[in-house]
C-alpha cells in the first residue's frame, strides 16, 4: 500500500516551486483475468500498476503530468514537467480547484473492498470460468461451440490530495464471471452471453447459474426471423435498457450541457419524460460499483435526483462545468490519474416499478422484446435514435419467435415521454443500471 502522505508531499512540492494550486492523484491496482474456451485455458493475465498524476495551476493556466516512478526523483520530474507545461498554456477563465466548502468525504464503511477475492487462488479462478462454460455447453445439445468464459478480479487503492487541504484515500475490489456460448440449428448460428459481477467473491453468482443463463439466452435466439417495417411497442430488457440509460447520462452531463450538445440543454425544471421515469445518480450506496467517498476533485459523493417523475431536476457537474454554467458542482468529477477532470457518474439508474417483467410482457398484444443492441446510432444533440437490434417478438402477451437483423428507431425525446412502465427487476451489476422498460411505440424495420 502507498502512504497517502506522498500525495500531500507532491502537492506541497508543486506549491513551493511556483504553482498557485495543485492536485495529485495516486492509484495502485492489481488486475487478473482468465479466459477459457472449449474447455481449455486460452489467456491468463495477472498484472499490477502504480501511477501518480499531478495537475497544477499558475493563475488560470493549467499543466498536467504523470509518472509510474514514485521515487523522489520521479516525483520531482513530474512536478517540473507540469510546471513547464502550465507556463506555456493558454489561460482558461474557468480553470480552478473546487471551492473549499465543497470538499469532503463520506465516512463509514461503504463496502467497497473485500479480502475474499484475493483469497481465491488462481486455479480456483480458472476453474470457475471452466465450470461456467461447461454449464453452458452441457445445457442443450444445440450449443456446439463457445466464444469463451472468463473470470476477472481487481483490487486497488486511490489517493487524492489538493492544495486546499484535502487528503483522502479508499480501497476497492471487484470480480466478475461471464460465459458466451454459441448454438447452431441447421446452417444458422446464434450467440449470447450472461455475466455476474460483485464487490466480493461471496456475492458472485455460481458458475453453474452464469453458464445456464447464458445458454438459455442463446438457445432462445435460434430460428430468428426478420420483421416487416411497422410501428410497435418495444420492451428493453434490463441489459439493453442499461444502454439506454447510458445515452441519458450523455445528455445530462455538464460538458454536453455547456457546449449545447445535448437535446436536454436548457430544459431544467421542464417535463422531459413520462411520470414513470425517475433517474437518480447516487455515489453513496454501500457496496455498489459507482460508489466512492469522494469524487476525483475531492468533493464528497452524494445522491442527485436527475429526473423525478418526468421532470428534469439536475444536470451532473464537476467544478469546471459548474463554473461554466454558473451552478454548483454535484460531485461528479471523474478522471484517470492526470489531466483535467471530466464528468462521470456514481450509480446512475432508473428507479424500478412494481410489476415483474413477465407482467409487462403479458400486457403487450404485439410488440418487440429487445435483448441485444448493435451499433452506435444515437445523436445526443438531436436525440435521434437508431440501433440495430435482436430479440423476441411478442404475440398476445407471449414470446412467439425470435427476431434478428432489424432496426429500431425513434427520438430520445419521444422515447422518454413514451415510457409506459418500468419493471421491478432493477439489479446493479455495474455502475449504470435499469429495470425492464416499456416504450409505447417505436419504428421497427427489417434490414
Secondary structure, DSSP 8 states (H G I E B T S, - for coil): ---THHHHHHHHHHHHTT-SEEEEEEEEEEEEEEEEETTEEEEEEEEEEEEEEEEEEETTEEEEEEES--SHHHHHHHHHHHHHHHHHS---TT-----GGGB----S------TTTTTS-HHHHHHHHHHHHHHHHTT-TTEEEEEEEEEEEEEEEEEEEETTS-EEEEEEEEEEEEEEEEEEETTEEEE--EEEEESSGGGS--HHHHHHHHHHHHHTTTT-B---SEEEEEEE-HHHHHHHHHHHHHHHBHHHHHTT-STTTT-TTSB-S-TT--EEEES-STT-TT--SB-TTSBB--EEEEEETTEE---B--HHHHHHHTS---S-EE-SSSSS-EE--SEEEE---SB-HHHHHHT-SEEEEEEEEES--B-TTT-EEEEEEEEEEEETTEEEEEEEEEEEEEEHHHHHHTEEEEBS----SSSEE---EEEEEEEEEE-
